[in-house]
Amino acid sequence: MTFARNTLRLAVALLAIGSVSISLNFPWIRTEHSRGPLNSGAPSQSGKQRGSLGHHEFPSTSGIHVDPVSVLSEFESKLRELSAAEAVQMLVRALNDGRDFETGLSFKIGPGGNLETAPTFRVWMLDRLGRQDPAAAAVYSQRIYQAGTSPDEWALALRNDYRNGATSGGLDVVRTRMLEMLERPDWATSPSIGFLEALDIGVATVAWETMPRLEEWLRDPQFKLRAAASLAIDRMAMEAPIDFIPAMMSQNWLDKQPLLRPTVVARANLAREEERLVVEAYLIRPDLSLTEGERYFAIVPNVTASFSYNLVSTPRVPTVRQVAQLDQASLDVVREWRYNPKLAKWSAHLANAELRLLESVSSAKRAGYLFK
């Protein structure tokens, strides 16, 4: 029965992405994207001016007179007719021109970190440039950083920079630029989808330097900022629990979050001795509150997960068999802990955890997910 609940818990998490996922393409996270044309290299132009690219007339931002989606579709058709080098030249030329218009669409990520839809023409072009030529896109990212006028463009610049840096060993620069983005109060005050999606760069690079800012956002009145921060912390713990959890303890991260911190600790795989020892050190802390300890024993192992398309990272979603194996490992360790005098104060909670995990493991064996 418990195993069935765990399986259902995983299934529900897969379906209920909108609750906390960084893939923030949901009504509660959408923001109205309104701004005039941007320029990465030349002086800004008035929103009433129009430029031409090929035979296209750019619609103005005040009173659209051309369907933006049709313009994008026709522009993409032109790109397909060109060689790769010509397409890159065309995109860079259009970006340098500085004209822009809103598409009426959201910042929506699809497979591979590519955008399915983009809120502006320039964001759309940055996405296409990253697909066409990662090296050229990474070079152009420097212009976006220098201009610093759009969080959505910055997010695409980070993605393009990461793709190039992942193969050339230049991820430290990407991490620095991501941290710089988080220090923009004007962008955090009313975060766009692209701004929040950019937290994925911190997850992929395991940027612990983001923790002070993420902890601050956990107390922000905006739900979307709190949700994004919570998920980013959880996903960093999933990326490197053996490193992240000890750092969290030594730096006192989340010490004011008695419900969140134990869920992060419960990400540790108790089948691995080094991770088990880290958790034991956490449980014997004299300052560990009853509320926090209860939360840990009620959830271990934490297998909740959500699937989403991210800018650069791949979500870690366990299979049903992996969930069963984690339950088995947790059961074995919990039984050992019941006889550990250092954990005597948790005896009642350990007994409850053992019963819960035993039921789950028994169900998994009956279902054929574990060998008897």
N, C-alpha and C positions, 0 to 999 in steps of 0.2 A: 504494500500500500504506500509506504513512504517512498519507495523507488518510483512508483507511478507518479507520486506528487512531484518528485524531483524532475522526472521526465516532462510532466506538464509544466513545471516551473520554467524549464529550458524552452519548451515550445512557446509558452506565452511570451517569454522574453524575446524570442525571435520575431513574434508577430507584433509586439508592442514597442516597436523601435522608437515611436514618437515620444515616449515618456522621458528618456534621458539621452538618446543617441546623439552623438556629435553630428550625424547626418541630419541637420536641422531643417528639413524640407517640410515643415508642418506648420499649421496655422498659428500656434502659439509662439513661433520663433520668427515668423516672417516680419520683415520691416519694410516700410515703403522706401524704395531707393529713389531719391530725387536729388539731382544735382545737374549743373550745367555741363557743357563740354569740358573735357580735361585735355591738358597738353603735357606730354612728357618731355618735350624738348623746346618747343616754341612758346611764345606768349599765349595766354588764354584768349580764346575767341568768344565773341558774343554768342549767346544761344540762338540768336536770330540769323546768324550767318550760316551759309551752306558752302560746303566744298564738294569737289567731285573726285571720284575714284573710278577710273575707266569712264563708263557712261552713266554711273550711278550718281544721283543727287542725294546728298545726306539730308535726312529729315531734321528739322530743328527740334529742340527740346520743348519749345513752347508752341504747341499746336501741330502735332504730327500730321503730315499730309501724305505720307507714304507708309505702307504697312511695314514695320520694322522686321517682322519675321520673314516677309518676302525678300527684303533687302539681304538679310543674312543668307537665305537659301540661294539667291542668285549669286551672291559673293562666293559662297562655298562651291557652287558649280564652276565658277571661274577658276578657283584654286585647283580644282581637279583637272582642269584642262592644261595646267602649267606643269613644268618640271618641278622637282623638289626645290631646287635652288631659286627658281623664278617665284615659286609660291612664298618662300621665305622673304624674298626681296619685296614682294607685294605687301605682305603683312607688316613688315618693318616700316615700309613707306607709309602705309595707312596709319600705323601707330604714331609715327613721327609727325604726321599731319595734325594730330591732336584733336580732330573733330570726334564727337561722340554722340550717341543717342541712347535713350532707354528702350529696352525691348518689351517691357511689360512682363517679362518672365523672371523666374527665381534663379538663384545660384544653386543649381541642382547637380550633384556629382553622380556619375555613372560608373560602370566598370572601368577598372584601371586608373581611377582618379581623373578621368576625362569628364568634362562638363557635358551634361545632356542639354541643359539650358543655361543661359547667362543673362544677367540683369541689364548689361549694357554692351554696346558694340565693342568697346575696347576690351572688356573682360572676355568676350567671345573670341576676339582676335588673339589675345594672349594665350587662351586655351589652344587655339589652332596652331599657333607658333610653337608651343610646347610639344605638340604632336608631330609637327613637321621636322623640327630640328632642335633637339634638347640643348645642344651646345649653344646655338644661336639664341635660343630662348633664355638661357642662363645669363648670357651677356646682356641681353635686353633687360633682365631683371634689375640690373644696377640702375638703370634709368628710372624704373618704377620706385625703387628705394629712395633715390635722390629727390624725386618729385613729392612722394609721400602724401598724395592727395586722395587716395581711395583704398579702403581696407580690402575690398574685393579684388582689386588689381594686385595689391600687396600679397594676398593669399595665393593668387595664381603665380606671382613672381617667386614665392617661396616654393611652390610645387615644382615649377620649372627648374629652379636652382637645385632643389633636392634631387631631382632625377639626374641631373648632370653630376652633382657632387657625390651621389651614391656610387658612381662608377669611377670617379677621379679622386676620391678621398677628401672632398672639400666640404664635409658636412658641418664642421665647426663654424664656418661662415654662415651657413644656413640657420643654425641654431641661434647665432648672435642676432641675425635679422629678425627671427621669430620673436626673440625676447624684446627686441626694440619695438616690435609691433604691439606687444602686450602693454608697453608703457605709454601708450597713446590714450590718455583719459577721454579725449573727444570721441574716439572710436568705441571705447568701452561703455561710455555713457548711453549710447544707443547702438548696440552692436549689430552689424549686418550679419547675414548668414555666412558670408565669406570670412569675416573676422573670426567667428566661432569655429568654422571648419578648419581654420589655420592652426588651432590647438593640436590638430593631428600631427603637425610637424614636431611639436614637443614630445608627443607620444613616441613617434618613430625614432627620434634621436635621444630618447630617455633624458630629456632636459629637466633635471631636478631643479634647476635655477628658476623654473616657473612656479615652484611651490608657494613662495610667499604671496605672489599675485593670485594664484588659484585659491589659496586659503582666504584671502581677502574677498574674493568673489563668492565664496560659499556663504558669506554674510550679506551679499548684495540683495537689495529689494527686488531686483529683476529675476524672475524665475529662470528665464532662458540662460542667464549668466551663471546662476547657481548650478543648474543642471549640466551645463557644458563643463564647468570646473570639476564637478563631482565625477563625471564620466572620464575626463582626462586623467584625473588622479587614479581612478580605478584601473584604467587601461595601462598607465605607466607601471603600476604594481604587477599587472599581468605580464608585461613585457620582461621584467627582471625582478621577480619577488625576492630572490636571495640577496640582491643588492638594495632594492628599494625599501623593504621592510626594516632592515637594521638602520638605514639612514633615517627613516621616518621616526624610529625610536630615539636615536641619538640627537636628532635635530628638533625633537618634540613637535613634529608636524602632526596636525590634526588632534592635538591634545585638548582642544576645545570642541571636538566633534565625537562624542562618545558613541554615537550610532554609526558613523561612517568609518571610523578607524578600525573597529573589529571586522567589518566586512572586507576591508583591504587586507588585513592580516589573514583572514580566512581564505585568501587566494593562494596561500602557500600550499605546495604539494607535500603532504606529510609523509609520503613514500620516500622522499629525498631527505636524507639525514640532515644535511646542512640547513634545509628549510625548516625541518622539524625543530632543530635546536634554536633557531631564531624565534619560532613561535613559543617554545618553552620559556625562553628568556622574557618574552612579552607577558606571559601568563603569571610569572612569579614577581612581576614588578609590584612593589608595595603600594604604588599610587594607582594601580588599575582598579577602577570603580566596579561595584557590583553590577551596575547597569551595563557597562562595557563588556564585562566578562560574560554575563548572561547572553548578550547579543552574539558574542563569538561562538559560544557552545550551541546556540540555537541555529546557526547558519553553516558551520563548518561541515563539509567543504563548500566554499562559495563557488557555485558553478553557473550562476546567472550570467547570461551573455546576450548581446544583441548584435544582429548583423546589420551592417551599413556599408555603403561605399564611401571610402575616405580619400582624402587628397593623395596620400602616399602609403599609408599602412594597410595591412590586412587584418581584419578583426579575428580574434581568437575565440572561436565558438567550438566547444567540446562536443564530440559525438555522444550518443546515448551510452555506448560502451565505455567511453572515457569517463563519463559521469559515474558509472557503476564502479569502475576501478578506483576512482578517487574516494568514493564512499567506502569501499573495502579498506583502502589504506588508512582512512580516517578512523574507521572502526578499530583496526588493529592498534593504532597509536592511542586512541582513547582508552582502550582496555589496559594498556601499559600505564597510562597516566593515573588511572584509578589507584594504583599502588605506589605512586610517587609521593613521598611525604611532603615534598615542596609544593605540591598542588592540592594538598589536603583541603584547603578552604573552598575548593571547587568540587568537592566530592559529590554533592547533590546534582550539580549541573553535568558533571561527567557521567553520572548514572543515567540521567535523562538523555544525554547525547548518545550513549551506548544503545539504549533502547530504540531511539529513532534510527540510528545507522544500521542496527541489526535488522530491523524491519525492511529498510531500503535494500540492503544487501541480499536478504532472503528473497525479496521480490525480483531482484535482478537475476538471481540464480534460476528462479522458476521460469523467467522469461528467456533464459538462454544467453544473457549478456555476460555472465560470469561462470567460470567452471566451479562445480560443487566440490 
